[in-house]
Each structure stands twice: as structure tokens, then as C-alpha cells.
């Protein structure tokens, strides 16, 4: 059985927390942020974060990849989770692009802390 892969679109506060929680559960990650350095910093911090929490002892070695486009981040993943800035048009654009390039059967999800779901 292959390991689940989650694409996290947006590596700010919410995206980073989601990525760490997924990594702690053994889920491999494809990270994308418009700021490549932010995505790289998150990817670089996750192994040490897992070590400090002793998740590695459970055999949870995960794959981490950083992407420069949404298209490449969502290719072949099981779940896409959008966590871009809290602006409707930015979220809609990210989900539209993810939907256009994600594999058939991939689950697309969105995250918000301030935008009404209504």
C-alpha cells in the first residue's frame, strides 16, 4: 500500500500547522507557496519538528517536496488542501488551478479562519 500524499497550497501559519499535523501522522507532503523560500523553510523545519516530538521513533519517515507551481504540487497527490491568504479571489484562483491539474479522484479541500462558508 502506498503512502498518502497531501499537497498543501500556502505555507503560512495555517498551512504550516496543517503540514506538521499531516507529517506527524505519516502523510507525505507536496508543499507550494507563492514565496518559494517560505515553502523551503517549512520543508526544512518539519524533520526537526518531528524529531523534537519523537514522531520519528514510530517509523514515520515521510517524503517532502517543494513546488514552484500549483500544477506540479497537485500532480499525483491524494488530497489537495488550500491554505492560501484569506482573500476570496486568491482562494478561488488556487482551487481553480488545483482542480484543473489534480489527478482524477483527488480530494480538494479549502481552509479558512475568517471567510464565511455561506
C-alpha positions as CSV (number, residue, x, y, z in Angstrom):
1,X,0.0,0.0,0.0
2,X,1.4,3.4,-0.9
3,X,1.6,6.3,1.5
4,X,-0.9,9.1,1.3
5,X,0.4,12.3,-0.2
6,X,-1.1,15.7,0.7
7,X,-0.5,18.9,-1.3
8,X,-0.6,21.9,1.0
9,X,-1.1,25.1,-1.0
10,X,0.1,28.0,1.2
11,X,2.8,27.6,3.8
12,X,1.8,30.4,6.2
13,X,0.5,29.9,9.7
14,X,-2.4,27.7,8.8
15,X,-0.6,25.7,6.0
16,X,2.4,25.1,8.3
17,X,0.2,23.8,11.1
18,X,-1.7,21.5,8.7
19,X,1.6,20.3,7.1
20,X,3.1,19.5,10.5
21,X,-0.1,17.6,11.7
22,X,-0.1,15.6,8.5
23,X,3.6,14.8,8.8
24,X,3.1,13.7,12.4
25,X,0.5,11.2,11.0
26,X,3.0,9.8,8.5
27,X,1.4,11.6,5.5
28,X,3.9,12.7,2.8
29,X,3.8,16.3,1.7
30,X,3.9,18.4,-1.5
31,X,4.3,22.0,-0.4
32,X,3.5,25.1,-2.5
33,X,3.7,28.8,-1.6
34,X,3.9,31.8,-3.9
35,X,7.0,32.6,-1.7
36,X,9.3,29.7,-2.6
37,X,11.6,30.5,0.4
38,X,8.7,30.1,2.8
39,X,7.8,26.7,1.4
40,X,11.5,25.6,1.6
41,X,11.8,26.9,5.2
42,X,8.7,24.9,6.2
43,X,10.0,21.7,4.4
44,X,13.4,22.1,6.1
45,X,11.8,22.6,9.6
46,X,9.5,19.6,9.6
47,X,12.1,16.8,10.2
48,X,13.4,18.6,13.2
49,X,9.9,19.3,14.4
50,X,9.1,15.6,14.2
51,X,12.3,14.7,16.0
52,X,11.5,17.0,18.9
53,X,8.1,15.4,19.2
54,X,9.5,11.9,18.9
55,X,7.3,11.0,15.9
56,X,10.3,9.6,14.1
57,X,10.5,6.8,16.7
58,X,7.2,5.5,15.3
59,X,8.8,4.9,11.9
60,X,7.1,7.9,10.3
61,X,9.8,8.8,7.7
62,X,7.9,10.9,5.2
63,X,8.6,12.3,1.8
64,X,8.7,16.1,1.5
65,X,8.7,18.0,-1.8
66,X,8.6,21.8,-2.5
67,X,7.0,23.0,-5.7
68,X,7.1,26.3,-7.6
69,X,3.7,25.9,-9.2
70,X,0.3,24.6,-8.1
71,X,0.3,22.4,-11.2
72,X,3.3,20.5,-10.1
73,X,2.3,20.4,-6.4
74,X,-1.0,18.7,-7.1
75,X,0.1,16.2,-9.7
76,X,-0.4,12.7,-8.4
77,X,-1.4,13.6,-4.9
78,X,-4.3,12.1,-3.0
79,X,-5.6,15.3,-1.2
80,X,-5.1,19.0,-2.0
81,X,-5.6,21.4,0.8
82,X,-5.8,25.1,0.0
83,X,-4.5,27.3,2.8
84,X,-3.6,30.5,0.9
85,X,-4.2,34.0,2.2
86,X,-7.7,34.9,3.4
87,X,-8.9,36.6,0.2
88,X,-11.7,35.1,-1.7
89,X,-10.2,35.7,-5.2
90,X,-6.9,34.2,-4.2
91,X,-8.6,31.1,-2.8
92,X,-10.8,30.7,-5.8
93,X,-7.9,31.0,-8.2
94,X,-5.8,28.4,-6.2
95,X,-8.7,26.0,-6.1
96,X,-9.5,26.5,-9.8
97,X,-5.9,25.8,-10.8
98,X,-5.7,22.8,-8.4
99,X,-8.9,21.4,-9.8
100,X,-7.6,21.7,-13.4
101,X,-4.4,19.9,-12.7
102,X,-5.1,17.4,-9.9
103,X,-5.4,13.7,-10.7
104,X,-8.9,12.3,-11.2
105,X,-10.1,11.1,-7.8
106,X,-8.0,13.6,-5.8
107,X,-9.9,15.2,-2.9
108,X,-9.8,19.1,-3.0
109,X,-10.4,20.9,0.3
110,X,-10.3,24.5,1.4
111,X,-9.3,26.1,4.7
112,X,-10.4,29.4,6.2
113,X,-10.4,31.1,9.5
114,X,-12.2,34.3,8.6
115,X,-14.2,33.9,5.4
116,X,-17.8,32.8,5.9
117,X,-18.6,29.5,4.3
118,X,-22.0,30.8,3.4
